Structures are given as C-alpha cells and as structure tokens.
Amino acid sequence: MRLPTKHRPHTRSPGPSSAHPVIPDLHARSSNPQIYPNGSLTAEIRRKVRDDLEEYIIPSSHPALPNFFAEAKGPDGKASEAKRQITQDLAAGDRGMLRLQSYGSDEPVFDDKAHTFGSTYYIGYMQLYAMHPTKPGNADGKPEYHTTKINGYDLTGNLVHHRQGIAAFRNLRDLAEA
C-alpha cells in the first residue's frame, strides 16, 4: 500500500522506535509504524523543545510529531494485529502531542480533542481511527488513551464506496495536518 506524502517520499520505518510502548499490555510491538504520511520537520520545532521532548516527539528518522499513521496487512496478515499496531502507533503519537501541548506546564493539559489519527487496511477493508488522551483514572498517574473507530470502508466492493473511503482517508489526513 502506497500513501502519498506532502513532505517526503513514501518510506518504511528504519527499525524500532526509541519510544517505549505506551500501552504495554496490548502485546503489540513498540510504535514503529509502517508508514508516516505526515508530521513536522524537526527544523520546525524550537531546538530547546526538541531537545527536552526528543524521545516523545521524534520517534524515528521520520518526521517529528507524527499524528497520522497507517498500518496495512496482506492476505497472510491478521486484522487483529493491525488493530493492535495502530492503537500503539496512535498512542505514541498522542503521547508526543500531549507532551508538546503540556510543555512548560506543571501538569498535563487535556483538551478532550483527538490530535492523532490513523488507518488500517486489510484485504480491501479500510478502517479510520482517532485517539485522544484523558486524565489518569488510576493511581499510576499516567494518562489514559482512547481509540475511537470513525468509520470503515470496503474499497473493493464498488466504485462509490471506494471513492467514499479514499475521500474520508484524505480528509482525515488533512485534519491531522491542520
């Protein structure tokens, strides 16, 4: 699956991310998305902020602050694995966004809005997701991350559904860039 990018050509992640698993009990590898369709260039982030938050906002050699992710599985892959992987990717991206939004504050800043989005593709079916963090609900003091399925599209069913799915994907990617 090839996704067009605005800042750089399509690439695969170079290896494991420096970010720790955000949701360790998912039994998915640490965030190492197959595709980063967008993000910020590291030069666009002030040096001090970049240095202070590096492990959270620059997870690989790809763009900093990635907030749109895609996971694709071929016919021999598993849809459940793609779902676990996109959840981990979204959480890692959202953790970086939360750290940046809270930079300079004593407490994390929660605005109840999704800032991280993603897509899974498996044997012709595409699903779109959003994630947002909320205040800690338990004693460990860590934010909780919530994945919401926005919609799903059968891209192989007919031309109308295919076009609707591609339009929704592009709209979500554009929302991530806004």
C-alpha positions in Angstrom: 0.0 0.0 0.0 1.5 3.4 -1.0 0.4 6.6 0.6 1.2 9.9 -0.9 3.2 12.3 1.3 3.5 16.1 1.1 6.9 16.4 2.8 8.9 13.4 1.7 8.7 10.2 -0.3 7.0 7.1 1.0 9.3 5.1 3.3 9.2 2.4 5.8 10.3 2.9 9.4 14.0 2.2 9.8 13.7 0.0 12.9 12.5 0.0 16.4 11.5 3.4 17.8 13.1 5.0 20.8 9.6 5.4 22.3 8.6 2.9 25.0 5.3 1.1 24.5 2.5 3.4 25.6 0.1 0.6 26.1 2.3 -2.4 27.2 -0.4 -4.9 27.7 -1.5 -4.7 24.0 1.0 -7.4 23.0 2.0 -5.3 20.0 5.5 -4.2 19.2 6.5 -0.7 20.3 5.4 2.0 18.0 7.2 1.5 14.7 4.6 2.4 12.1 4.8 1.0 8.6 4.0 4.5 7.2 4.3 8.1 8.4 2.3 10.0 5.8 2.9 13.3 7.6 4.4 15.1 10.5 6.5 18.2 11.3 10.1 18.7 10.1 12.4 18.7 13.0 13.8 22.1 11.9 10.3 23.5 12.5 10.5 22.8 16.2 12.5 25.1 18.5 15.8 23.5 19.5 15.2 23.5 23.3 11.7 21.9 22.9 13.2 19.4 20.5 16.0 18.5 23.0 13.6 18.4 26.0 11.0 16.2 24.4 13.0 14.3 21.8 12.2 10.7 22.8 8.4 11.6 22.7 8.2 13.8 19.6 10.9 12.4 17.4 10.3 8.6 17.4 12.5 7.8 14.4 14.3 9.3 11.5 10.8 10.2 10.0 9.0 13.5 10.7 8.8 14.7 14.3 5.4 14.8 15.9 3.7 12.2 13.6 0.0 12.4 14.1 -1.3 10.3 11.2 -0.4 6.7 10.9 -1.3 3.7 8.6 -0.9 0.0 9.1 -1.5 -2.4 6.2 -1.7 -6.2 6.3 -1.6 -8.5 3.3 -3.7 -11.6 3.0 -1.4 -13.6 5.3 -1.5 -10.9 8.0 -4.1 -10.5 10.8 -6.6 -7.8 11.1 -6.3 -8.0 14.9 -2.6 -7.4 14.7 -3.2 -4.3 12.5 -5.6 -3.0 15.1 -3.2 -3.5 18.0 -0.4 -1.9 16.0 -2.4 1.1 15.0 -3.5 1.5 18.6 0.1 1.5 19.8 1.1 3.9 17.0 -1.7 6.3 17.8 -0.9 6.2 21.5 2.8 7.0 20.8 1.8 9.9 18.6 -0.8 11.2 21.0 1.8 10.9 23.9 4.1 13.2 21.9 1.3 15.7 21.1 0.2 15.7 24.8 3.9 16.3 25.9 4.2 19.2 23.4 0.8 20.7 24.4 1.8 20.5 28.1 5.4 21.8 27.6 6.2 24.4 30.2 3.2 23.4 32.4 3.4 21.7 35.7 0.5 19.4 34.9 -0.5 17.7 31.6 -3.0 19.8 29.6 -6.0 17.7 28.5 -8.4 19.4 26.0 -10.6 16.3 25.2 -9.8 16.5 21.5 -8.3 14.0 19.2 -5.0 15.1 17.7 -3.8 11.7 16.4 -5.4 9.8 13.6 -4.8 6.6 11.7 -5.9 3.9 9.3 -5.7 0.2 8.9 -6.0 -1.7 5.6 -6.6 -5.4 5.4 -7.8 -7.4 2.4 -9.7 -4.5 0.8 -11.2 -3.1 4.0 -10.0 0.2 5.4 -10.8 1.5 8.9 -10.2 5.0 10.2 -9.4 5.9 13.8 -8.9 8.8 16.1 -7.2 8.8 19.6 -7.4 11.2 22.5 -5.8 11.2 26.0 -7.7 11.7 29.2 -6.6 12.4 32.8 -5.3 9.4 34.7 -8.0 7.2 36.0 -5.8 5.1 38.3 -3.1 5.5 40.9 -0.1 5.2 38.5 -0.7 8.8 37.3 -0.3 8.0 33.6 -2.8 9.4 31.1 -5.3 7.1 29.5 -5.5 6.8 25.7 -8.8 6.2 24.0 -9.2 4.9 20.4 -12.4 5.7 18.5 -13.2 4.0 15.3 -14.5 6.7 13.0 -15.7 4.5 10.1 -14.9 1.6 7.9 -14.9 1.2 4.1 -14.9 -1.8 1.7 -12.6 -0.4 -1.0 -13.2 -3.4 -3.3 -17.0 -3.5 -3.2 -17.9 -0.9 -5.8 -16.6 2.4 -7.1 -18.9 4.6 -5.0 -17.7 3.0 -1.7 -14.1 3.1 -2.9 -14.3 6.8 -3.6 -16.0 7.5 -0.3 -13.3 5.6 1.6 -10.5 7.4 -0.3 -12.1 10.8 0.3 -12.6 10.0 4.0 -8.9 8.9 4.3 -7.7 12.2 2.6 -10.0 14.3 4.8 -8.7 12.6 7.9 -5.1 13.1 6.8 -5.8 16.8 6.1 -7.4 17.1 9.5 -4.2 15.7 11.0 -2.2 18.3 9.2 -4.4 21.2 10.3 
